[in-house]
């Protein structure tokens, strides 16, 4: 019999809040985390806005010595892991736990800062922990050391699907019996002048506002943050009377084999169908989708067409929102932050809104839960991630597993 | 020399967060709760503060910094080298 996988712990840092309760309240009230960038002078950016964490307070137990070795993205992940492990209440030490963290750019903050000192300011030496901060597996490695976990640990980097891939792989490893528990999630901290200039070059960034699926949308807004989940077998979680927050009901990943930056309708449809099949669900079972919904012209049209194609007549009963309108596009963290946002919202009985929505776009004919959260009894949901490079990942969640 | 001593002690004190008492030339680094990673950071901050290279490597046996005085003496020696202005 297949081993079922439960989510028992959740932790999150984002521009709309740090910690499960503040984030849930922000999602319910449609709070925007997007504002003018504070980390540096953004006056030379055409798109000077971001969903920035301006008040990061690391979780208790993370000391100065821990943080000295961590890039900003890894510090977000380490701190979110403390919250997730605390609220899972599980013993995670030993070789039967895996740690898998997704990140797109890993240590962009450290690289930008340290290399600017070298190239821009003429410094002759870099901070001695630059290498441990830059190594892409820093977040996963730190979590293993912090909790005495001796099972497999690694970082997944698949651009904007990284976080979803990390969760999905943890689910598959537990399902297959390779491990019994996993700490999984995603983290990103790329709000640097260099990285934002690079993104501006792609002409996909919004200068003023993020309004996914709205006819007047103007692009994506970059965010930062991390979300971490504790996964274990549903049987073990129930045996120990642990907090079963959701079941990972299914997961699928595909590649478009099409274009590095332009989404593929066929690829998006395929991954949605495969996830439903893996979850042993029909299209009509799904009540809510937390969309990739970046707010770019291309993504939102293709994603809406894919959803309409796969869900057909069931679209009339399907709500689809993009919480990126609130917490920004957190790239490698997005799949994890949006999975956690979905669990937090559905557990509290509401669908999170797509804020800043003004005008319906006939090419995105979906119920996008515009501007205001909506009371809901939905339990079955999908969270979609469609990454640059054509790497797609979809998670199926059940808030009330039988 | 007093300035060197005080700056070195200030840098060490910032890392010795578990140590409540005074820190002076005779203080033993391990007794201040400092480990090898702290030592690397302390050397970096001293090098930056004085624009010098401190001859310290993880890969060889010496110089061993046992006491605060050992660190202060290494800084004083490096400061006396005429080439330091060229290097930094």
Contacts between the chains, C-beta under 8 A, distances in Angstrom:
chain1	res1	chain2	res2	distance
A	64	B	17	6.6
A	65	B	37	7.0
A	65	B	38	7.6
A	68	B	37	7.7
A	68	B	41	6.7
A	69	B	37	7.5
A	124	B	87	7.1
A	124	B	88	5.5
A	125	B	44	6.9
A	125	B	47	6.2
A	125	B	48	7.0
A	127	B	44	6.3
A	128	B	40	4.5
A	128	B	41	6.3
A	128	B	43	7.5
A	128	B	44	4.7
A	129	B	37	7.8
A	129	B	40	7.6
A	129	B	41	7.3
